[in-house]
């Protein structure tokens, strides 16, 4: 044995001891896969695939307080491709090329909601349970008895409670996330993170939550919630996390298209921050899939875009992006069979090598081709 080789081996042993002493740091070496589900409430295919919509831009011209002229300067371009890249540059230029984005009907790809309600909780329930649940008919803040993909992954992989986590600014995200209060780690609109999982920065962010007013009492601020979630991710390394952005729906209901566009640009920046956070971490780099989607669409005209339900055309058209190391680098999907909101749970499970039929035999199948066969 030559000296160099002996030295290398000694260094490797020292590194192993250091890793063991550091506890969870040893997990860095294991080929574990992580999934982060990101939802952006009530965001239409028109904005995702076409950026600033000429129909709603014109509608907003007549509104007294709208600053749509400023939005035009920032986001209006000649083509839908240029407009969407102006609105969500990181999503389109960096994330999309590393995966598949479904739902552009004008390119022959369609994603449909199966539940007939087309409100938030029925949509999130369909995403998380793999089927439209007939008893989830409104946005009541109650727990339903349906097991979700979040709690299933935790039990199937025998993870700690803190290793599957939910964050978001609306209390309804927390109640729809699991069938029991202690199934996974859940953080509601104004919750703090418990001391054993928190940090001084997370405590500071939680202190701001009730102080930064949202449009409605039931929701706190999304930027604060996102920062809280991303600090939680770095500190506690969840294997599966659901982060829900909610304020897109608030601005839309308030008929503020100018503010919705600014909000989407802000979300794009948070996606960039999240991606950089993941790439800077040994535990997440090159072994994390992002599934990004929405709970429902909304109306198509200046008159009805503020609403979404069974009577409003456009409410059942959604989109989904699957981005990660196991997904083919396709970008925008064209000329594909219609897929459904109820297929998202199985799509998540395949990245953990779990069979959706063990989770829910009535769940939709994984979205075709989103995981390369290995
Ligand atoms: Zn809504």
Boltz pocket constraint, residues with backbone or C-beta under 6 A from the ligand:
constraints:
  - pocket:
      binder: B
      contacts: [[A, 42], [A, 120], [A, 249], [A, 253], [A, 306], [A, 308]]
      max_distance: 6.0
